[in-house]
Every structure is written in structure tokens, then in C-alpha cells.
Amino acid sequence: MDNNDVEFVLKAHSDMVYKLALSQTKNQANAEDIFQDVFIRLMKTDTKFENNNHIKAWLIKTTLNCCRSLWSSAWFRRTTSLDENLQTEDYINENNLYTKVMELPKKYRVVIHLFYYEDMSISDIAKSTGLKKETIASQLSRGRNILKQKLGKDFIYE
């Protein structure tokens, strides 16, 4: 990929990659590292992308793979997290819907994020994650139920 193509992809998909990495890692610094790693891999890849959807699917798959690599690294297994109250993101607070999504287990968090925040269909999520459509539908349903419990009866559903 040449620099112009990478710049275009960066402008079009940077928010998606960062938010997906943040939703998976729950840590701004790790999300930034994964973001950089994904776009470095994009610059180095020899993959010929057919269209924008192909690029988006590649970015999602690569982001998820980078997150898995982080979790399996020896460095990550030996670290301890700081107090969750130290988070300084303006858009993350206790009553925020996105915060509740971030509290979900990883397998539900990814499908909820891709379905609602990235407007992906179940079949597109299945292609990107390598899971079966039925598995995605089941995780989406279970994630929604857990989210409803976390939000409580005072939350207005649209």
C-alpha cells in the first residue's frame, strides 16, 4: 500500500480501530499501542484489497488478533492493572452506556461493539472474527441480556 492509500484508510477507519482496541483492552495506552501496530501492519501488508468493506474487515480482524497477542504475551500476564478510578477519559463515566458495554466479558463486548457501534451485520461480524453466525447471534443475545441487567429498569430502551 502506498502512503496516500494508508492516509485515506487512516482517516476513514482510525476511530473504529481505536475504539475496538479500547473496548477490548480497557486501557488507553494498550489501545494506542494496538492502534499503531494495526496501521504498521497495514503499511507492510501485501494484501490486495477489493473494496472498502474488505479493508474494514481486515482492520477488525487484525485489531482483534493484536489484542489476543497482547493478552497472551508474557509481559501482559505479569502486569497488574492500576485502580480503575484513575481513568481520565471524558466520555467514560459510571452512568455512560459505553462504560456498561466495557464491563461486559470480552466475548460479548466485541460483538456488541461491532454490531452497535460499527453497524456490522451478524454475517459480517462472523467473517471478521472467524466465528459461526449462530455463535455471534448467541453472544449478541447474551450480551444484550447482561447489558439490560447492568443498566437496570430505569434505562429507557429505544
N, C-alpha and C positions, 0 to 999 in steps of 0.2 A: 504494500500500500504506500502511496506517496504521501507527502506531508499535507497536501490540500485535502485528500480524502480523510486522513486522520483528523484534521481540524474540523471537517464537516461532521464526522461521526462524534467527535468530542462535544461539539456544540449541541448536536441533536440528542445525544444519549447520556451525557455526563451525569445529569440529575438522577436518572434511572439507576445507573451503575452505583453511584454513591449511596443512594437511599436503600438499594438492595443490600449492599455491603453493610451499611449501618444497621439495617433490620436484622441481619444475620449475626453480626459481631457484638452489637450493643455497645460499641466503643468507637468514638470518633477517630482516634489515632489509627486503630486497626482498619477502620473503613477507608481512611485516606490511603493507607499502605496498599490495601487491596485495589482501590481505585487506580492508583499509579501502576500497579502490577498488571492489571487488566489492559490498560492502554499501551503499556510497553509491549505486552504480548500481541496486541493488535498491530502495532507497528512492525513487529518481527514476523507475523504470520504470512504464509504463502497462500492462504485460503483465498479462493476467488468467490467473492460474494455475489449472489444472483440479484438481490434486491435489498431494500432497507429492512424488511422483516427478517431476512437471513442474517444480516448484521446484528439486529436486536437479539435474535435467538442465540447467536454466537456469544455476544456480550453477556447475556444472562447465564448461559452455561459456564462460561469462563469465570464469571464473578462467583458463582456457586462453588466451582472447583477450587478457586483461590481461597474461599472461606473454609472449605474442607481441609485444604492443605495447611492452613493456619492452625486449625483445631488439632490436627494430628502431629504438628511439629513439637519437638522436644522442648523448645523454648516456651511455647504456649502452655504446655502441660505443667510446667514448673512455675508459672506465674500465678500470682493471686490478684484478684481484682480490688480496686480501690472502693471506698464507700460509694454506693450508688447515688447518694445525695450530693456528690461533688459534680455531677453533670451540669454543664452550663449552657446547653443548647436552649435558645429562646423558645423554639417551637415544641420542646418536650417538657411537659409538666404533668403532674399527677392526674389531672382530670381530662387530659387530651386523649382522643380516640387512638391516635398513633402510639401513644405510650402504652395503652392497653394491648395493642397489637404486638408491641415489642416484648410484652410479658408472656406471650404465648410460647409454648415449646417450639423449637426450631422447625420441625417438620410442618407445623401448622402456620407458622409465621411466614414461611416462604410462599406457600400457596395463597394465603390471604393477601400478602403484599402484591404478588404478581397479578392476581385476579382483580383486586380493587384499585390498587394504586397504579398499575401499569396497563389496565384494561385488556388483559390477555384472556383468551378463552381457555377452557379446560384442556382442549386438544393441543393448543399452543404451549401451555404450561407443561403438559406431558412430554412434548417434543423437546422442550428446553431442559427439563430435569431428567429425562430418561426414564420416567416412571409411567405406569399404565394410567389411562384416562380414569378408570374406576378408582384407582388409588388416589388420584388427585381429587376426584369428586368426594370421596370419603373423607380425606383430610380437610377439604374445604368445609364440608358439613360439620365435622367435629370441631374444627377451628372456630366456626361461627357460633356453635353452641357454647364453647368455652368463653368466647368473647362476650356473648349475651350475659352469661353468669357474672363475668367480671364487671360489665357495665351496669348491671342491676336494673331494677324495674323503672327507675327514674329517667333512664335514657330514652329519647324519642327515636324510634326506628322509622326510616323513610323507605 
